[in-house]
Amino acid sequence: MPPRLALSMGEPAGIGPDITLALAAGDLPAALLVIGDIDCLRARASLLGLSVDLREWQPGMALAAHQADTLWVRHLPLAVPCEPGRLDPANAPAVLGWLDEAMDLIRQGEMDALVTAPVQKSVINEAGIPFTGHTEYLAERTGTPKVVMLLTGRGLRVALATTHLPLSEVAGALSMAELQQVLRILNTSLQRDFGIPVPRILVAGLNPHAGESGHLGREEITLIRPALDALRAEGLQLTGPLPADTLFTPRYLDQHDAVLAMYHDQGLPVLKYHAFGEAVNVTLGLPLVRTSVDHGTALDLAGTGRAEAGSLLAAIELAIDMVAHRRAATP
């Protein structure tokens, strides 16, 4: 059976519909189900001059491998028609409803993985819904106490010890227990989802020069190094803490499988410089496979025909690989 992927369409005013429609350009070794508004997709296809056979799918229907020129859609309508580039808070509940539907279909065994197009956090918050990102939302809805964000592209994998926090709150959010939990999740996922039997993980320090022996901060001495030492005793292959400004060099990267950065803008600028437009955002620790694009909604590109679908295709390819690894590991 080919992997069955549920694709949430993302913010309808952004490029989510555009890059979703771009998937009809070729075949895929998976069964693909778009979860969104079929009328929005039809309107965007007409605007872009695309001929795509959009077919409505209902739960219980068989879903064949994806074929060019055709998209199957689980139609859950928007509150108001979408217009490219123009956000409307009235549609925010529908956007989150598409995620909920995807998770329900996975729980019911009708889908194997979730791939997400980008959402606009600001308009969801303007609708009165507290929302900090896909990662946190999926963790809450699946009852997962701890998840880890990882971005990967062109052979580089970067995970985050903390995610969407103001920089002033990062140090206070770190603890030995949290750091150990993140590293265990990362190590397990590299084994289960990426097929790496003994992962080798680089760990960045929090402070410049990894604290300069305590002269530029003591978190490396009091928190990070003790956490790593305890995990090494369990058998994890960890290197660090190392200064982030030298960790991201071939000397270290060529000998390791992933990097753990302490905060969002310590690791992701490097990853995105290295592989933007081809990178994939993965949520580790969930009871389901979830991959996503490495970019935002690009409201200025919506409906123009200039949106690139490379990151979405990479997210689909990685989801297919992750499902295959999990199937192979299941007795």
C-alpha positions in Angstrom: 0.0 0.0 0.0 1.5 3.4 -0.9 1.8 5.8 2.0 -1.4 7.8 2.5 -0.7 11.5 3.1 -3.1 14.1 4.4 -2.2 17.6 3.2 -3.7 20.5 5.1 -4.1 23.4 2.7 -2.8 26.2 5.0 -3.8 29.8 5.0 -6.2 30.2 2.0 -5.1 33.8 1.4 -1.5 32.8 1.1 0.4 30.5 -1.3 -1.0 27.3 0.3 -3.6 26.8 -2.4 -0.9 27.6 -5.1 1.7 25.1 -4.0 -1.0 22.5 -3.3 -2.2 22.8 -6.9 1.4 22.6 -8.1 1.4 19.0 -6.9 -0.9 18.0 -9.7 2.0 18.6 -12.1 3.4 15.0 -11.7 2.9 11.6 -10.2 3.9 10.8 -6.6 4.6 7.4 -4.9 1.9 8.0 -2.4 -1.8 8.5 -2.1 -2.5 12.2 -1.4 -5.5 13.8 0.1 -5.8 17.5 0.3 -7.9 18.8 3.3 -9.3 22.2 2.6 -11.9 24.1 0.6 -12.4 22.7 -2.9 -14.0 25.9 -4.1 -11.0 28.0 -3.0 -8.8 25.6 -4.9 -11.0 25.8 -8.0 -10.9 29.6 -7.9 -7.1 29.7 -7.4 -6.6 27.2 -10.3 -8.7 29.4 -12.6 -6.7 32.5 -11.5 -3.5 30.7 -12.2 -4.7 29.2 -15.5 -4.3 25.6 -14.3 -6.3 22.7 -15.4 -6.6 20.4 -12.4 -9.3 17.7 -11.9 -10.4 18.4 -8.3 -12.4 15.5 -6.9 -14.2 15.4 -3.6 -13.3 12.6 -1.2 -15.5 11.3 1.6 -14.3 9.1 4.6 -14.4 5.5 3.7 -13.6 6.0 0.1 -10.5 4.2 -1.4 -7.7 6.5 -2.3 -5.4 5.4 -5.1 -1.8 6.6 -5.7 -1.5 10.2 -6.7 -1.7 10.9 -10.5 -0.8 13.9 -12.5 -3.5 16.5 -13.2 -5.8 15.2 -10.3 -6.2 16.1 -6.7 -8.5 14.4 -4.2 -9.9 16.9 -1.7 -11.7 16.4 1.7 -13.9 19.5 1.3 -14.4 21.4 4.6 -15.7 24.9 3.5 -14.3 28.2 4.6 -16.6 30.7 6.4 -16.1 33.3 3.6 -14.6 33.1 0.1 -10.8 33.5 0.1 -9.1 36.3 -1.8 -5.3 36.0 -2.5 -3.3 38.2 -0.3 -6.2 39.3 1.9 -6.4 37.7 5.4 -9.8 37.2 7.0 -10.0 36.1 10.7 -13.4 34.6 9.9 -11.6 31.7 8.1 -9.2 30.9 11.0 -11.4 28.2 12.6 -11.7 26.4 9.3 -7.9 26.4 8.8 -7.5 24.8 12.2 -10.4 22.5 11.5 -8.4 21.1 8.5 -5.6 20.1 10.9 -8.1 18.5 13.3 -9.6 16.5 10.4 -6.2 15.3 9.3 -5.4 14.1 12.8 -8.7 12.4 13.1 -8.2 10.5 9.8 -4.8 9.4 11.0 -6.1 8.2 14.3 -8.9 6.3 12.4 -6.3 4.6 10.3 -7.4 6.2 7.0 -4.2 8.2 6.6 -0.6 7.6 7.5 1.0 11.0 7.8 0.3 14.7 7.9 1.9 17.3 5.7 1.1 20.9 6.3 1.1 24.0 4.1 1.9 27.3 6.0 -0.6 29.1 8.2 -0.7 32.7 9.3 -0.3 32.9 13.1 -1.3 36.5 13.3 -4.8 36.1 11.7 -5.5 33.1 13.9 -4.7 35.2 16.9 -6.8 38.0 15.6 -9.7 35.5 15.5 -9.4 35.2 19.2 -7.7 31.8 19.1 -4.4 31.4 21.1 -2.0 30.0 18.6 1.8 30.0 18.6 2.4 27.5 15.7 1.7 24.1 14.2 4.2 22.4 16.5 2.5 23.5 19.7 -1.0 23.1 18.3 -0.4 19.5 17.2 1.2 18.6 20.5 -1.8 19.9 22.4 -4.4 18.2 20.2 -2.6 14.9 20.4 -2.0 15.1 24.1 1.8 14.9 23.6 3.6 16.4 26.6 6.8 17.1 24.7 7.6 17.6 21.0 10.8 18.7 19.3 11.0 20.9 16.2 13.6 19.8 13.6 14.4 21.3 10.2 16.3 19.3 7.6 17.5 20.0 4.1 20.5 19.2 1.9 21.9 16.8 4.4 21.7 19.1 7.4 19.4 18.5 10.4 18.9 21.1 13.1 16.6 20.5 16.1 15.7 23.1 18.7 15.8 22.8 22.5 13.2 25.7 22.7 11.0 27.0 19.9 8.8 30.1 19.7 10.0 32.0 22.7 11.3 35.6 23.1 15.0 35.6 23.5 14.7 37.0 27.0 12.9 33.8 28.1 15.2 31.2 26.6 17.6 30.7 29.5 14.8 30.4 32.0 13.0 27.8 29.8 16.1 25.5 29.8 16.5 22.8 32.5 18.5 19.6 32.7 15.3 17.5 32.6 13.9 19.4 29.6 17.2 19.2 27.7 17.5 15.5 28.4 13.9 14.9 27.2 14.6 16.8 24.0 17.7 14.8 23.3 16.0 11.5 23.9 13.2 12.4 21.5 15.7 13.5 18.9 17.8 10.4 19.3 14.8 8.1 19.1 13.4 9.8 16.0 16.7 9.7 14.2 16.6 6.0 14.7 13.0 5.3 14.0 12.1 7.9 11.3 15.5 8.4 9.6 16.9 4.9 9.9 20.1 5.9 11.7 21.0 3.1 14.1 23.4 5.1 16.3 22.8 8.8 15.9 25.7 11.2 16.5 24.4 14.5 17.8 26.1 17.9 18.1 24.9 20.1 20.9 25.4 23.9 20.8 26.1 26.0 23.9 23.7 28.7 24.9 26.1 31.6 25.3 28.8 33.1 23.0 31.9 30.9 22.9 29.8 28.3 24.8 30.2 30.5 27.9 34.0 31.0 27.7 34.6 28.7 30.7 32.0 30.6 32.7 33.1 34.1 31.9 30.2 34.7 29.4 27.6 32.7 31.2 27.4 29.5 33.3 24.6 27.6 31.7 27.0 25.3 29.9 28.7 24.4 33.2 25.7 24.1 35.5 23.1 22.8 33.0 24.1 21.7 29.5 27.3 19.7 30.2 25.8 17.8 33.2 22.7 16.9 31.1 24.9 15.6 28.3 27.2 13.6 30.6 24.1 11.8 32.1 22.8 10.9 28.6 26.3 9.7 27.5 26.1 7.3 30.4 22.9 5.9 28.8 24.7 5.4 25.5 23.8 8.5 23.5 26.5 9.8 21.2 26.7 13.5 22.0 29.4 16.1 21.2 29.3 19.4 23.0 28.4 21.9 24.2 30.2 23.7 21.5 30.2 27.4 20.4 27.5 27.8 17.8 29.7 30.0 15.6 32.1 27.1 15.0 29.8 24.1 15.4 28.2 24.8 12.0 31.4 23.9 10.0 32.3 20.9 8.0 34.8 19.8 10.6 31.9 18.9 12.9 28.9 18.5 10.6 30.6 15.9 8.4 31.0 13.6 11.5 27.5 14.0 12.9 23.9 13.3 12.0 22.1 16.2 13.6 22.6 19.4 15.6 20.7 20.5 18.7 20.5 24.4 18.9 19.4 26.0 22.1 16.9 28.5 20.5 15.1 29.3 17.3 17.4 31.9 15.8 20.6 30.1 16.8 20.1 27.2 14.5 17.5 28.0 11.9 19.2 30.9 10.1 22.1 28.5 9.2 19.7 25.8 8.1 17.7 28.1 5.9 20.7 29.7 4.4 21.9 26.2 3.5 18.7 24.9 2.1 15.9 27.4 2.0 13.1 26.4 -0.4 14.1 22.8 -0.1 14.1 22.3 3.6 11.4 20.5 5.7 10.1 21.2 9.1 9.4 18.0 11.1 7.7 17.6 14.5 9.4 14.9 16.5 7.7 13.1 19.4 4.2 13.1 18.0 2.2 9.8 17.7 2.0 10.6 14.0 4.4 11.6 11.2 4.2 15.4 10.5 6.2 17.3 8.0 5.9 20.9 6.7 7.4 23.5 4.5 10.2 25.7 5.6 8.5 29.0 4.7 5.6 31.2 5.5 2.4 32.2 3.7 4.0 34.7 1.2 0.8 36.7 0.9 2.4 38.9 -1.8 3.0 35.8 -4.1 -0.5 34.3 -3.7 -2.3 34.0 -7.0 0.7 35.4 -9.0 2.1 32.1 -10.3 5.5 32.9 -8.8 5.2 30.6 -5.7 7.7 27.7 -5.6 6.5 24.3 -4.4 10.0 22.8 -3.8 9.8 22.8 0.0 6.3 21.2 -0.1 7.5 18.5 -2.5 10.5 17.9 -0.1 8.1 17.6 2.8 6.0 15.0 1.0 9.1 13.0 0.0 10.3 13.0 3.6 6.9 12.0 4.9 7.0 9.1 2.5 10.4 8.0 3.8 9.4 8.4 7.4 6.3 6.2 6.9 8.4 3.6 5.2 10.9 3.6 8.1 8.1 3.2 10.6 6.5 0.4 8.6 9.8 -1.4 8.4 10.3 -1.1 12.2 6.8 -2.5 12.9 6.8 -6.3 13.5 
